[in-house]
Amino acid sequence: MKISLGIVTLAGCLSTFSVSAAGPSHSDLFKALAQCQASAQQVSEFNGLVDAEQLTLPKDEAHSPWGGGAWQATPALTVHGVSSTTLVMTDRFSFFLQAKSSNPKADAQKLASTLKLEKTLDTDGYVDYQRDLGNGATLRVVSTENKDSDLYVGCSYEQDAS
């Protein structure tokens, strides 16, 4: 009995090692992008994965914005104090978590205050708060297409970042 238990334990350790040896997951890459911690190479790498349809994250057509894409992550990612399973790329240089909110405009304002962001847009209930981080990345809190129930928290990169 001890021998077979030892083999099962060893097999479990080896399978854990092979998963961790594979490198960062696409979920981890997206989190780095949304936290404004990614390099220009990582922005380009993510876009390449999207173009080749090689992301290991399940697509989320229901939350895909016009001109962008959305995916689901399990477990939820947390970026700047906001947790969500919905990952959204609004364009090739902007990466956000989409968070549900009963009052997205007020929540965006509160989060913007915490993150020291400046309001750059407030039109017809849509808001955009930003702070340039000086590294080619801009931290943002933005209204979604459904401004009455969701908000985006994440990062946009300079377009020459790829």
Buried (B, 14 or more C-beta within 10 A) or exposed (E): EEEEEEEEEEEEEEEEEEEEEEEEEBBEBBBBBBBBBBBBEBBBBBBEBBEEEEBEBEEBEEBBBEEBBBBBBEEBBBBBEBEBBBBBBBEBBBBBBBBEBEEBBEBBBEBBEEBEBEEEEBEEEBBBBBBEEEBBBBBBBBBBEEBEEBBBBBBBBBEEBB
